[in-house]
């Protein structure tokens, strides 16, 4: 199963998220902080309704 495409709220938040992702990769940011940054930078994913799936 593929992970959903990440959509960012703005170009500035896209850049912030990219920097935070790199910082997380080298261990400068912990997982909990990265989750908070995800909540701020990424648009929420809506669950599809059953009718939309079929």
mmCIF entry with sequence, helices, sheets and N, C-alpha, C, O atoms, coordinates in Angstrom:
data_MODEL
# 
_entry.id   MODEL 
# 
_entity.id                         1 
_entity.type                       polymer 
_entity.pdbx_number_of_molecules   1 
# 
_entity_poly.entity_id                      1 
_entity_poly.type                           'polypeptide(L)' 
_entity_poly.nstd_linkage                   no 
_entity_poly.nstd_monomer                   no 
_entity_poly.pdbx_seq_one_letter_code       
;(UNK)(UNK)(UNK)(UNK)(UNK)(UNK)(UNK)(UNK)(UNK)(UNK)(UNK)(UNK)(UNK)(UNK)(UNK)(UNK)
(UNK)(UNK)(UNK)(UNK)(UNK)(UNK)(UNK)(UNK)(UNK)(UNK)(UNK)(UNK)(UNK)(UNK)(UNK)(UNK)
(UNK)(UNK)(UNK)(UNK)(UNK)(UNK)(UNK)(UNK)(UNK)(UNK)(UNK)(UNK)(UNK)(UNK)(UNK)(UNK)
(UNK)(UNK)(UNK)(UNK)(UNK)(UNK)
;
_entity_poly.pdbx_seq_one_letter_code_can   XXXXXXXXXXXXXXXXXXXXXXXXXXXXXXXXXXXXXXXXXXXXXXXXXXXXXX 
_entity_poly.pdbx_strand_id                 A 
# 
loop_
_entity_poly_seq.entity_id 
_entity_poly_seq.num 
_entity_poly_seq.mon_id 
_entity_poly_seq.hetero 
1 1  UNK n 
1 2  UNK n 
1 3  UNK n 
1 4  UNK n 
1 5  UNK n 
1 6  UNK n 
1 7  UNK n 
1 8  UNK n 
1 9  UNK n 
1 10 UNK n 
1 11 UNK n 
1 12 UNK n 
1 13 UNK n 
1 14 UNK n 
1 15 UNK n 
1 16 UNK n 
1 17 UNK n 
1 18 UNK n 
1 19 UNK n 
1 20 UNK n 
1 21 UNK n 
1 22 UNK n 
1 23 UNK n 
1 24 UNK n 
1 25 UNK n 
1 26 UNK n 
1 27 UNK n 
1 28 UNK n 
1 29 UNK n 
1 30 UNK n 
1 31 UNK n 
1 32 UNK n 
1 33 UNK n 
1 34 UNK n 
1 35 UNK n 
1 36 UNK n 
1 37 UNK n 
1 38 UNK n 
1 39 UNK n 
1 40 UNK n 
1 41 UNK n 
1 42 UNK n 
1 43 UNK n 
1 44 UNK n 
1 45 UNK n 
1 46 UNK n 
1 47 UNK n 
1 48 UNK n 
1 49 UNK n 
1 50 UNK n 
1 51 UNK n 
1 52 UNK n 
1 53 UNK n 
1 54 UNK n 
# 
_struct_asym.id          A 
_struct_asym.entity_id   1 
# 
loop_
_struct_conf.conf_type_id 
_struct_conf.id 
_struct_conf.pdbx_PDB_helix_id 
_struct_conf.beg_label_comp_id 
_struct_conf.beg_label_asym_id 
_struct_conf.beg_label_seq_id 
_struct_conf.pdbx_beg_PDB_ins_code 
_struct_conf.end_label_comp_id 
_struct_conf.end_label_asym_id 
_struct_conf.end_label_seq_id 
_struct_conf.pdbx_end_PDB_ins_code 
_struct_conf.beg_auth_comp_id 
_struct_conf.beg_auth_asym_id 
_struct_conf.beg_auth_seq_id 
_struct_conf.end_auth_comp_id 
_struct_conf.end_auth_asym_id 
_struct_conf.end_auth_seq_id 
_struct_conf.pdbx_PDB_helix_class 
_struct_conf.details 
_struct_conf.pdbx_PDB_helix_length 
HELX_P HELX_P1 AA1 UNK A 11 ? UNK A 25 ? UNK A 11 UNK A 25 1 ? 15 
HELX_P HELX_P2 AA2 UNK A 31 ? UNK A 41 ? UNK A 31 UNK A 41 1 ? 11 
HELX_P HELX_P3 AA3 UNK A 50 ? UNK A 53 ? UNK A 50 UNK A 53 1 ? 4  
# 
_struct_conf_type.id          HELX_P 
_struct_conf_type.criteria    ? 
_struct_conf_type.reference   ? 
# 
loop_
_atom_site.group_PDB 
_atom_site.id 
_atom_site.type_symbol 
_atom_site.label_atom_id 
_atom_site.label_alt_id 
_atom_site.label_comp_id 
_atom_site.label_asym_id 
_atom_site.label_entity_id 
_atom_site.label_seq_id 
_atom_site.pdbx_PDB_ins_code 
_atom_site.Cartn_x 
_atom_site.Cartn_y 
_atom_site.Cartn_z 
_atom_site.occupancy 
_atom_site.B_iso_or_equiv 
_atom_site.pdbx_formal_charge 
_atom_site.auth_seq_id 
_atom_site.auth_comp_id 
_atom_site.auth_asym_id 
_atom_site.auth_atom_id 
_atom_site.pdbx_PDB_model_num 
ATOM 1   N N  . UNK A 1 1  ? 0.831   -1.173 0.000  1.00 0.00 ? 1  UNK A N  1 
ATOM 2   C CA . UNK A 1 1  ? 0.000   0.000  0.000  1.00 0.00 ? 1  UNK A CA 1 
ATOM 3   C C  . UNK A 1 1  ? 0.878   1.239  0.000  1.00 0.00 ? 1  UNK A C  1 
ATOM 4   O O  . UNK A 1 1  ? 1.801   1.361  0.805  1.00 0.00 ? 1  UNK A O  1 
ATOM 5   N N  . UNK A 1 2  ? 0.583   2.155  -0.908 1.00 0.00 ? 2  UNK A N  1 
ATOM 6   C CA . UNK A 1 2  ? 1.368   3.384  -0.995 1.00 0.00 ? 2  UNK A CA 1 
ATOM 7   C C  . UNK A 1 2  ? 0.918   4.387  0.048  1.00 0.00 ? 2  UNK A C  1 
ATOM 8   O O  . UNK A 1 2  ? -0.247  4.418  0.444  1.00 0.00 ? 2  UNK A O  1 
ATOM 9   N N  . UNK A 1 3  ? 1.861   5.204  0.485  1.00 0.00 ? 3  UNK A N  1 
ATOM 10  C CA . UNK A 1 3  ? 1.472   6.271  1.402  1.00 0.00 ? 3  UNK A CA 1 
ATOM 11  C C  . UNK A 1 3  ? 0.843   7.396  0.582  1.00 0.00 ? 3  UNK A C  1 
ATOM 12  O O  . UNK A 1 3  ? 1.232   7.623  -0.564 1.00 0.00 ? 3  UNK A O  1 
ATOM 13  N N  . UNK A 1 4  ? -0.124  8.098  1.164  1.00 0.00 ? 4  UNK A N  1 
ATOM 14  C CA . UNK A 1 4  ? -0.795  9.155  0.405  1.00 0.00 ? 4  UNK A CA 1 
ATOM 15  C C  . UNK A 1 4  ? 0.162   10.297 0.098  1.00 0.00 ? 4  UNK A C  1 
ATOM 16  O O  . UNK A 1 4  ? 1.124   10.534 0.829  1.00 0.00 ? 4  UNK A O  1 
ATOM 17  N N  . UNK A 1 5  ? -0.116  11.000 -0.990 1.00 0.00 ? 5  UNK A N  1 
ATOM 18  C CA . UNK A 1 5  ? 0.712   12.136 -1.379 1.00 0.00 ? 5  UNK A CA 1 
ATOM 19  C C  . UNK A 1 5  ? 0.567   13.244 -0.338 1.00 0.00 ? 5  UNK A C  1 
ATOM 20  O O  . UNK A 1 5  ? -0.544  13.566 0.083  1.00 0.00 ? 5  UNK A O  1 
ATOM 21  N N  . UNK A 1 6  ? 1.682   13.819 0.068  1.00 0.00 ? 6  UNK A N  1 
ATOM 22  C CA . UNK A 1 6  ? 1.652   14.884 1.046  1.00 0.00 ? 6  UNK A CA 1 
ATOM 23  C C  . UNK A 1 6  ? 1.325   16.196 0.345  1.00 0.00 ? 6  UNK A C  1 
ATOM 24  O O  . UNK A 1 6  ? 1.958   16.552 -0.649 1.00 0.00 ? 6  UNK A O  1 
ATOM 25  N N  . UNK A 1 7  ? 0.345   16.905 0.862  1.00 0.00 ? 7  UNK A N  1 
ATOM 26  C CA . UNK A 1 7  ? 0.034   18.228 0.340  1.00 0.00 ? 7  UNK A CA 1 
ATOM 27  C C  . UNK A 1 7  ? 0.265   19.228 1.456  1.00 0.00 ? 7  UNK A C  1 
ATOM 28  O O  . UNK A 1 7  ? -0.150  19.022 2.596  1.00 0.00 ? 7  UNK A O  1 
ATOM 29  N N  . UNK A 1 8  ? 0.926   20.301 1.110  1.00 0.00 ? 8  UNK A N  1 
ATOM 30  C CA . UNK A 1 8  ? 1.310   21.310 2.089  1.00 0.00 ? 8  UNK A CA 1 
ATOM 31  C C  . UNK A 1 8  ? 0.354   22.495 2.017  1.00 0.00 ? 8  UNK A C  1 
ATOM 32  O O  . UNK A 1 8  ? -0.253  22.761 0.981  1.00 0.00 ? 8  UNK A O  1 
ATOM 33  N N  . UNK A 1 9  ? 0.237   23.189 3.124  1.00 0.00 ? 9  UNK A N  1 
ATOM 34  C CA . UNK A 1 9  ? -0.679  24.329 3.210  1.00 0.00 ? 9  UNK A CA 1 
ATOM 35  C C  . UNK A 1 9  ? -0.176  25.531 2.412  1.00 0.00 ? 9  UNK A C  1 
ATOM 36  O O  . UNK A 1 9  ? -0.985  26.327 1.936  1.00 0.00 ? 9  UNK A O  1 
ATOM 37  N N  . UNK A 1 10 ? 1.126   25.678 2.255  1.00 0.00 ? 10 UNK A N  1 
ATOM 38  C CA . UNK A 1 10 ? 1.694   26.794 1.489  1.00 0.00 ? 10 UNK A CA 1 
ATOM 39  C C  . UNK A 1 10 ? 3.128   26.441 1.089  1.00 0.00 ? 10 UNK A C  1 
ATOM 40  O O  . UNK A 1 10 ? 3.696   25.459 1.566  1.00 0.00 ? 10 UNK A O  1 
ATOM 41  N N  . UNK A 1 11 ? 3.696   27.255 0.211  1.00 0.00 ? 11 UNK A N  1 
ATOM 42  C CA . UNK A 1 11 ? 5.083   27.022 -0.199 1.00 0.00 ? 11 UNK A CA 1 
ATOM 43  C C  . UNK A 1 11 ? 6.053   27.232 0.962  1.00 0.00 ? 11 UNK A C  1 
ATOM 44  O O  . UNK A 1 11 ? 7.051   26.521 1.081  1.00 0.00 ? 11 UNK A O  1 
ATOM 45  N N  . UNK A 1 12 ? 5.757   28.209 1.813  1.00 0.00 ? 12 UNK A N  1 
ATOM 46  C CA . UNK A 1 12 ? 6.625   28.461 2.966  1.00 0.00 ? 12 UNK A CA 1 
ATOM 47  C C  . UNK A 1 12 ? 6.615   27.264 3.916  1.00 0.00 ? 12 UNK A C  1 
ATOM 48  O O  . UNK A 1 12 ? 7.658   26.864 4.433  1.00 0.00 ? 12 UNK A O  1 
ATOM 49  N N  . UNK A 1 13 ? 5.426   26.697 4.140  1.00 0.00 ? 13 UNK A N  1 
ATOM 50  C CA . UNK A 1 13 ? 5.341   25.529 5.024  1.00 0.00 ? 13 UNK A CA 1 
ATOM 51  C C  . UNK A 1 13 ? 5.949   24.293 4.375  1.00 0.00 ? 13 UNK A C  1 
ATOM 52  O O  . UNK A 1 13 ? 6.426   23.400 5.075  1.00 0.00 ? 13 UNK A O  1 
ATOM 53  N N  . UNK A 1 14 ? 5.940   24.229 3.042  1.00 0.00 ? 14 UNK A N  1 
ATOM 54  C CA . UNK A 1 14 ? 6.615   23.137 2.339  1.00 0.00 ? 14 UNK A CA 1 
ATOM 55  C C  . UNK A 1 14 ? 8.114   23.192 2.632  1.00 0.00 ? 14 UNK A C  1 
ATOM 56  O O  . UNK A 1 14 ? 8.732   22.160 2.896  1.00 0.00 ? 14 UNK A O  1 
ATOM 57  N N  . UNK A 1 15 ? 8.698   24.382 2.587  1.00 0.00 ? 15 UNK A N  1 
ATOM 58  C CA . UNK A 1 15 ? 10.123  24.553 2.869  1.00 0.00 ? 15 UNK A CA 1 
ATOM 59  C C  . UNK A 1 15 ? 10.441  24.237 4.325  1.00 0.00 ? 15 UNK A C  1 
ATOM 60  O O  . UNK A 1 15 ? 11.443  23.589 4.625  1.00 0.00 ? 15 UNK A O  1 
ATOM 61  N N  . UNK A 1 16 ? 9.576   24.703 5.229  1.00 0.00 ? 16 UNK A N  1 
ATOM 62  C CA . UNK A 1 16 ? 9.770   24.411 6.646  1.00 0.00 ? 16 UNK A CA 1 
ATOM 63  C C  . UNK A 1 16 ? 9.707   22.914 6.895  1.00 0.00 ? 16 UNK A C  1 
ATOM 64  O O  . UNK A 1 16 ? 10.510  22.381 7.661  1.00 0.00 ? 16 UNK A O  1 
ATOM 65  N N  . UNK A 1 17 ? 8.771   22.233 6.265  1.00 0.00 ? 17 UNK A N  1 
ATOM 66  C CA . UNK A 1 17 ? 8.610   20.794 6.451  1.00 0.00 ? 17 UNK A CA 1 
ATOM 67  C C  . UNK A 1 17 ? 9.824   20.044 5.899  1.00 0.00 ? 17 UNK A C  1 
ATOM 68  O O  . UNK A 1 17 ? 10.284  19.074 6.500  1.00 0.00 ? 17 UNK A O  1 
ATOM 69  N N  . UNK A 1 18 ? 10.334  20.492 4.764  1.00 0.00 ? 18 UNK A N  1 
ATOM 70  C CA . UNK A 1 18 ? 11.519  19.855 4.179  1.00 0.00 ? 18 UNK A CA 1 
ATOM 71  C C  . UNK A 1 18 ? 12.723  19.991 5.111  1.00 0.00 ? 18 UNK A C  1 
ATOM 72  O O  . UNK A 1 18 ? 13.474  19.034 5.300  1.00 0.00 ? 18 UNK A O  1 
ATOM 73  N N  . UNK A 1 19 ? 12.907  21.175 5.691  1.00 0.00 ? 19 UNK A N  1 
ATOM 74  C CA . UNK A 1 19 ? 14.023  21.386 6.619  1.00 0.00 ? 19 UNK A CA 1 
ATOM 75  C C  . UNK A 1 19 ? 13.848  20.535 7.877  1.00 0.00 ? 19 UNK A C  1 
ATOM 76  O O  . UNK A 1 19 ? 14.808  19.955 8.384  1.00 0.00 ? 19 UNK A O  1 
ATOM 77  N N  . UNK A 1 20 ? 12.611  20.468 8.374  1.00 0.00 ? 20 UNK A N  1 
ATOM 78  C CA . UNK A 1 20 ? 12.347  19.667 9.574  1.00 0.00 ? 20 UNK A CA 1 
ATOM 79  C C  . UNK A 1 20 ? 12.555  18.182 9.289  1.00 0.00 ? 20 UNK A C  1 
ATOM 80  O O  . UNK A 1 20 ? 13.071  17.455 10.137 1.00 0.00 ? 20 UNK A O  1 
ATOM 81  N N  . UNK A 1 21 ? 12.154  17.727 8.099  1.00 0.00 ? 21 UNK A N  1 
ATOM 82  C CA . UNK A 1 21 ? 12.352  16.319 7.729  1.00 0.00 ? 21 UNK A CA 1 
ATOM 83  C C  . UNK A 1 21 ? 13.839  15.977 7.699  1.00 0.00 ? 21 UNK A C  1 
ATOM 84  O O  . UNK A 1 21 ? 14.246  14.917 8.175  1.00 0.00 ? 21 UNK A O  1 
ATOM 85  N N  . UNK A 1 22 ? 14.646  16.874 7.140  1.00 0.00 ? 22 UNK A N  1 
ATOM 86  C CA . UNK A 1 22 ? 16.092  16.654 7.116  1.00 0.00 ? 22 UNK A CA 1 
ATOM 87  C C  . UNK A 1 22 ? 16.670  16.644 8.533  1.00 0.00 ? 22 UNK A C  1 
ATOM 88  O O  . UNK A 1 22 ? 17.534  15.828 8.855  1.00 0.00 ? 22 UNK A O  1 
ATOM 89  N N  . UNK A 1 23 ? 16.186  17.557 9.371  1.00 0.00 ? 23 UNK A N  1 
ATOM 90  C CA . UNK A 1 23 ? 16.654  17.596 10.762 1.00 0.00 ? 23 UNK A CA 1 
ATOM 91  C C  . UNK A 1 23 ? 16.266  16.330 11.513 1.00 0.00 ? 23 UNK A C  1 
ATOM 92  O O  . UNK A 1 23 ? 17.038  15.823 12.328 1.00 0.00 ? 23 UNK A O  1 
ATOM 93  N N  . UNK A 1 24 ? 15.079  15.825 11.240 1.00 0.00 ? 24 UNK A N  1 
ATOM 94  C CA . UNK A 1 24 ? 14.629  14.583 11.866 1.00 0.00 ? 24 UNK A CA 1 
ATOM 95  C C  . UNK A 1 24 ? 15.489  13.399 11.403 1.00 0.00 ? 24 UNK A C  1 
ATOM 96  O O  . UNK A 1 24 ? 15.800  12.500 12.185 1.00 0.00 ? 24 UNK A O  1 
ATOM 97  N N  . UNK A 1 25 ? 15.864  13.415 10.124 1.00 0.00 ? 25 UNK A N  1 
ATOM 98  C CA . UNK A 1 25 ? 16.664  12.321 9.563  1.00 0.00 ? 25 UNK A CA 1 
ATOM 99  C C  . UNK A 1 25 ? 18.037  12.212 10.235 1.00 0.00 ? 25 UNK A C  1 
ATOM 100 O O  . UNK A 1 25 ? 18.582  11.115 10.360 1.00 0.00 ? 25 UNK A O  1 
ATOM 101 N N  . UNK A 1 26 ? 18.595  13.346 10.666 1.00 0.00 ? 26 UNK A N  1 
ATOM 102 C CA . UNK A 1 26 ? 19.911  13.298 11.309 1.00 0.00 ? 26 UNK A CA 1 
ATOM 103 C C  . UNK A 1 26 ? 19.820  13.252 12.829 1.00 0.00 ? 26 UNK A C  1 
ATOM 104 O O  . UNK A 1 26 ? 20.838  13.216 13.520 1.00 0.00 ? 26 UNK A O  1 
ATOM 105 N N  . UNK A 1 27 ? 18.574  13.252 13.351 1.00 0.00 ? 27 UNK A N  1 
ATOM 106 C CA . UNK A 1 27 ? 18.394  13.113 14.789 1.00 0.00 ? 27 UNK A CA 1 
ATOM 107 C C  . UNK A 1 27 ? 18.301  14.404 15.570 1.00 0.00 ? 27 UNK A C  1 
ATOM 108 O O  . UNK A 1 27 ? 18.298  14.378 16.801 1.00 0.00 ? 27 UNK A O  1 
ATOM 109 N N  . UNK A 1 28 ? 18.223  15.537 14.886 1.00 0.00 ? 28 UNK A N  1 
ATOM 110 C CA . UNK A 1 28 ? 18.134  16.812 15.591 1.00 0.00 ? 28 UNK A CA 1 
ATOM 111 C C  . UNK A 1 28 ? 16.725  17.089 16.107 1.00 0.00 ? 28 UNK A C  1 
ATOM 112 O O  . UNK A 1 28 ? 16.549  17.876 17.038 1.00 0.00 ? 28 UNK A O  1 
ATOM 113 N N  . UNK A 1 29 ? 15.723  16.449 15.509 1.00 0.00 ? 29 UNK A N  1 
ATOM 114 C CA . UNK A 1 29 ? 14.327  16.604 15.925 1.00 0.00 ? 29 UNK A CA 1 
ATOM 115 C C  . UNK A 1 29 ? 13.788  15.218 16.250 1.00 0.00 ? 29 UNK A C  1 
ATOM 116 O O  . UNK A 1 29 ? 13.996  14.271 15.492 1.00 0.00 ? 29 UNK A O  1 
ATOM 117 N N  . UNK A 1 30 ? 13.093  15.102 17.381 1.00 0.00 ? 30 UNK A N  1 
ATOM 118 C CA . UNK A 1 30 ? 12.543  13.798 17.737 1.00 0.00 ? 30 UNK A CA 1 
ATOM 119 C C  . UNK A 1 30 ? 11.207  13.545 17.023 1.00 0.00 ? 30 UNK A C  1 
ATOM 120 O O  . UNK A 1 30 ? 10.658  14.433 16.369 1.00 0.00 ? 30 UNK A O  1 
ATOM 121 N N  . UNK A 1 31 ? 10.708  12.332 17.162 1.00 0.00 ? 31 UNK A N  1 
ATOM 122 C CA . UNK A 1 31 ? 9.501   11.905 16.444 1.00 0.00 ? 31 UNK A CA 1 
ATOM 123 C C  . UNK A 1 31 ? 8.274   12.717 16.860 1.00 0.00 ? 31 UNK A C  1 
ATOM 124 O O  . UNK A 1 31 ? 7.451   13.070 16.015 1.00 0.00 ? 31 UNK A O  1 
ATOM 125 N N  . UNK A 1 32 ? 8.145   13.013 18.145 1.00 0.00 ? 32 UNK A N  1 
ATOM 126 C CA . UNK A 1 32 ? 6.989   13.774 18.627 1.00 0.00 ? 32 UNK A CA 1 
ATOM 127 C C  . UNK A 1 32 ? 6.973   15.184 18.037 1.00 0.00 ? 32 UNK A C  1 
ATOM 128 O O  . UNK A 1 32 ? 5.919   15.685 17.646 1.00 0.00 ? 32 UNK A O  1 
ATOM 129 N N  . UNK A 1 33 ? 8.129   15.814 17.975 1.00 0.00 ? 33 UNK A N  1 
ATOM 130 C CA . UNK A 1 33 ? 8.211   17.150 17.382 1.00 0.00 ? 33 UNK A CA 1 
ATOM 131 C C  . UNK A 1 33 ? 7.883   17.095 15.898 1.00 0.00 ? 33 UNK A C  1 
ATOM 132 O O  . UNK A 1 33 ? 7.205   17.981 15.378 1.00 0.00 ? 33 UNK A O  1 
ATOM 133 N N  . UNK A 1 34 ? 8.356   16.068 15.216 1.00 0.00 ? 34 UNK A N  1 
ATOM 134 C CA . UNK A 1 34 ? 8.077   15.926 13.790 1.00 0.00 ? 34 UNK A CA 1 
ATOM 135 C C  . UNK A 1 34 ? 6.582   15.744 13.545 1.00 0.00 ? 34 UNK A C  1 
ATOM 136 O O  . UNK A 1 34 ? 6.046   16.263 12.565 1.00 0.00 ? 34 UNK A O  1 
ATOM 137 N N  . UNK A 1 35 ? 5.917   15.021 14.416 1.00 0.00 ? 35 UNK A N  1 
ATOM 138 C CA . UNK A 1 35 ? 4.460   14.849 14.278 1.00 0.00 ? 35 UNK A CA 1 
ATOM 139 C C  . UNK A 1 35 ? 3.745   16.187 14.419 1.00 0.00 ? 35 UNK A C  1 
ATOM 140 O O  . UNK A 1 35 ? 2.790   16.462 13.691 1.00 0.00 ? 35 UNK A O  1 
ATOM 141 N N  . UNK A 1 36 ? 4.203   17.024 15.356 1.00 0.00 ? 36 UNK A N  1 
ATOM 142 C CA . UNK A 1 36 ? 3.593   18.351 15.514 1.00 0.00 ? 36 UNK A CA 1 
ATOM 143 C C  . UNK A 1 36 ? 3.833   19.210 14.287 1.00 0.00 ? 36 UNK A C  1 
ATOM 144 O O  . UNK A 1 36 ? 2.942   19.947 13.863 1.00 0.00 ? 36 UNK A O  1 
ATOM 145 N N  . UNK A 1 37 ? 5.017   19.127 13.714 1.00 0.00 ? 37 UNK A N  1 
ATOM 146 C CA . UNK A 1 37 ? 5.317   19.884 12.499 1.00 0.00 ? 37 UNK A CA 1 
ATOM 147 C C  . UNK A 1 37 ? 4.456   19.387 11.346 1.00 0.00 ? 37 UNK A C  1 
ATOM 148 O O  . UNK A 1 37 ? 3.990   20.187 10.535 1.00 0.00 ? 37 UNK A O  1 
ATOM 149 N N  . UNK A 1 38 ? 4.238   18.073 11.261 1.00 0.00 ? 38 UNK A N  1 
ATOM 150 C CA . UNK A 1 38 ? 3.345   17.515 10.244 1.00 0.00 ? 38 UNK A CA 1 
ATOM 151 C C  . UNK A 1 38 ? 1.944   18.107 10.367 1.00 0.00 ? 38 UNK A C  1 
ATOM 152 O O  . UNK A 1 38 ? 1.331   18.465 9.361  1.00 0.00 ? 38 UNK A O  1 
ATOM 153 N N  . UNK A 1 39 ? 1.438   18.211 11.591 1.00 0.00 ? 39 UNK A N  1 
ATOM 154 C CA . UNK A 1 39 ? 0.097   18.753 11.801 1.00 0.00 ? 39 UNK A CA 1 
ATOM 155 C C  . UNK A 1 39 ? -0.017  20.199 11.338 1.00 0.00 ? 39 UNK A C  1 
ATOM 156 O O  . UNK A 1 39 ? -1.050  20.604 10.804 1.00 0.00 ? 39 UNK A O  1 
ATOM 157 N N  . UNK A 1 40 ? 1.040   20.978 11.541 1.00 0.00 ? 40 UNK A N  1 
ATOM 158 C CA . UNK A 1 40 ? 1.018   22.384 11.146 1.00 0.00 ? 40 UNK A CA 1 
ATOM 159 C C  . UNK A 1 40 ? 1.187   22.544 9.637  1.00 0.00 ? 40 UNK A C  1 
ATOM 160 O O  . UNK A 1 40 ? 0.500   23.361 9.023  1.00 0.00 ? 40 UNK A O  1 
ATOM 161 N N  . UNK A 1 41 ? 2.086   21.781 9.040  1.00 0.00 ? 41 UNK A N  1 
ATOM 162 C CA . UNK A 1 41 ? 2.469   22.000 7.648  1.00 0.00 ? 41 UNK A CA 1 
ATOM 163 C C  . UNK A 1 41 ? 1.600   21.269 6.628  1.00 0.00 ? 41 UNK A C  1 
ATOM 164 O O  . UNK A 1 41 ? 1.384   21.778 5.528  1.00 0.00 ? 41 UNK A O  1 
ATOM 165 N N  . UNK A 1 42 ? 1.104   20.096 6.973  1.00 0.00 ? 42 UNK A N  1 
ATOM 166 C CA . UNK A 1 42 ? 0.389   19.278 5.998  1.00 0.00 ? 42 UNK A CA 1 
ATOM 167 C C  . UNK A 1 42 ? -1.115  19.471 6.110  1.00 0.00 ? 42 UNK A C  1 
ATOM 168 O O  . UNK A 1 42 ? -1.643  19.693 7.199  1.00 0.00 ? 42 UNK A O  1 
ATOM 169 N N  . UNK A 1 43 ? -1.797  19.384 4.978  1.00 0.00 ? 43 UNK A N  1 
ATOM 170 C CA . UNK A 1 43 ? -3.250  19.470 4.999  1.00 0.00 ? 43 UNK A CA 1 
ATOM 171 C C  . UNK A 1 43 ? -3.807  18.162 5.539  1.00 0.00 ? 43 UNK A C  1 
ATOM 172 O O  . UNK A 1 43 ? -3.236  17.100 5.293  1.00 0.00 ? 43 UNK A O  1 
ATOM 173 N N  . UNK A 1 44 ? -4.910  18.224 6.269  1.00 0.00 ? 44 UNK A N  1 
ATOM 174 C CA . UNK A 1 44 ? -5.489  16.992 6.812  1.00 0.00 ? 44 UNK A CA 1 
ATOM 175 C C  . UNK A 1 44 ? -6.042  16.101 5.702  1.00 0.00 ? 44 UNK A C  1 
ATOM 176 O O  . UNK A 1 44 ? -6.556  16.585 4.693  1.00 0.00 ? 44 UNK A O  1 
ATOM 177 N N  . UNK A 1 45 ? -5.927  14.798 5.909  1.00 0.00 ? 45 UNK A N  1 
ATOM 178 C CA . UNK A 1 45 ? -6.437  13.828 4.943  1.00 0.00 ? 45 UNK A CA 1 
ATOM 179 C C  . UNK A 1 45 ? -7.827  13.416 5.389  1.00 0.00 ? 45 UNK A C  1 
ATOM 180 O O  . UNK A 1 45 ? -8.029  13.005 6.532  1.00 0.00 ? 45 UNK A O  1 
ATOM 181 N N  . UNK A 1 46 ? -8.777  13.528 4.483  1.00 0.00 ? 46 UNK A N  1 
ATOM 182 C CA . UNK A 1 46 ? -10.140 13.139 4.810  1.00 0.00 ? 46 UNK A CA 1 
ATOM 183 C C  . UNK A 1 46 ? -10.359 11.684 4.417  1.00 0.00 ? 46 UNK A C  1 
ATOM 184 O O  . UNK A 1 46 ? -9.948  11.247 3.342  1.00 0.00 ? 46 UNK A O  1 
ATOM 185 N N  . UNK A 1 47 ? -11.004 10.957 5.290  1.00 0.00 ? 47 UNK A N  1 
ATOM 186 C CA . UNK A 1 47 ? -11.317 9.555  4.994  1.00 0.00 ? 47 UNK A CA 1 
ATOM 187 C C  . UNK A 1 47 ? -12.404 9.513  3.919  1.00 0.00 ? 47 UNK A C  1 
ATOM 188 O O  . UNK A 1 47 ? -13.382 10.255 4.004  1.00 0.00 ? 47 UNK A O  1 
ATOM 189 N N  . UNK A 1 48 ? -12.241 8.654  2.910  1.00 0.00 ? 48 UNK A N  1 
ATOM 190 C CA . UNK A 1 48 ? -13.259 8.585  1.860  1.00 0.00 ? 48 UNK A CA 1 
ATOM 191 C C  . UNK A 1 48 ? -14.539 7.944  2.383  1.00 0.00 ? 48 UNK A C  1 
ATOM 192 O O  . UNK A 1 48 ? -14.510 7.038  3.215  1.00 0.00 ? 48 UNK A O  1 
ATOM 193 N N  . UNK A 1 49 ? -15.637 8.430  1.882  1.00 0.00 ? 49 UNK A N  1 
ATOM 194 C CA . UNK A 1 49 ? -16.918 7.824  2.246  1.00 0.00 ? 49 UNK A CA 1 
ATOM 195 C C  . UNK A 1 49 ? -17.080 6.558  1.437  1.00 0.00 ? 49 UNK A C  1 
ATOM 196 O O  . UNK A 1 49 ? -16.551 6.472  0.329  1.00 0.00 ? 49 UNK A O  1 
ATOM 197 N N  . UNK A 1 50 ? -17.802 5.560  1.957  1.00 0.00 ? 50 UNK A N  1 
ATOM 198 C CA . UNK A 1 50 ? -17.912 4.279  1.246  1.00 0.00 ? 50 UNK A CA 1 
ATOM 199 C C  . UNK A 1 50 ? -18.413 4.404  -0.198 1.00 0.00 ? 50 UNK A C  1 
ATOM 200 O O  . UNK A 1 50 ? -17.989 3.644  -1.068 1.00 0.00 ? 50 UNK A O  1 
ATOM 201 N N  . UNK A 1 51 ? -19.299 5.343  -0.449 1.00 0.00 ? 51 UNK A N  1 
ATOM 202 C CA . UNK A 1 51 ? -19.836 5.511  -1.809 1.00 0.00 ? 51 UNK A CA 1 
ATOM 203 C C  . UNK A 1 51 ? -18.741 5.977  -2.778 1.00 0.00 ? 51 UNK A C  1 
ATOM 204 O O  . UNK A 1 51 ? -18.771 5.624  -3.957 1.00 0.00 ? 51 UNK A O  1 
ATOM 205 N N  . UNK A 1 52 ? -17.787 6.760  -2.295 1.00 0.00 ? 52 UNK A N  1 
ATOM 206 C CA . UNK A 1 52 ? -16.719 7.267  -3.156 1.00 0.00 ? 52 UNK A CA 1 
ATOM 207 C C  . UNK A 1 52 ? -15.726 6.179  -3.527 1.00 0.00 ? 52 UNK A C  1 
ATOM 208 O O  . UNK A 1 52 ? -15.037 6.306  -4.539 1.00 0.00 ? 52 UNK A O  1 
ATOM 209 N N  . UNK A 1 53 ? -15.632 5.126  -2.748 1.00 0.00 ? 53 UNK A N  1 
ATOM 210 C CA . UNK A 1 53 ? -14.686 4.053  -3.027 1.00 0.00 ? 53 UNK A CA 1 
ATOM 211 C C  . UNK A 1 53 ? -15.150 3.202  -4.186 1.00 0.00 ? 53 UNK A C  1 
ATOM 212 O O  . UNK A 1 53 ? -14.340 2.828  -5.035 1.00 0.00 ? 53 UNK A O  1 
ATOM 213 N N  . UNK A 1 54 ? -16.428 2.887  -4.244 1.00 0.00 ? 54 UNK A N  1 
ATOM 214 C CA . UNK A 1 54 ? -16.925 2.004  -5.303 1.00 0.00 ? 54 UNK A CA 1 
ATOM 215 C C  . UNK A 1 54 ? -17.339 2.716  -6.540 1.00 0.00 ? 54 UNK A C  1 
ATOM 216 O O  . UNK A 1 54 ? -17.774 2.081  -7.501 1.00 0.00 ? 54 UNK A O  1 
# 
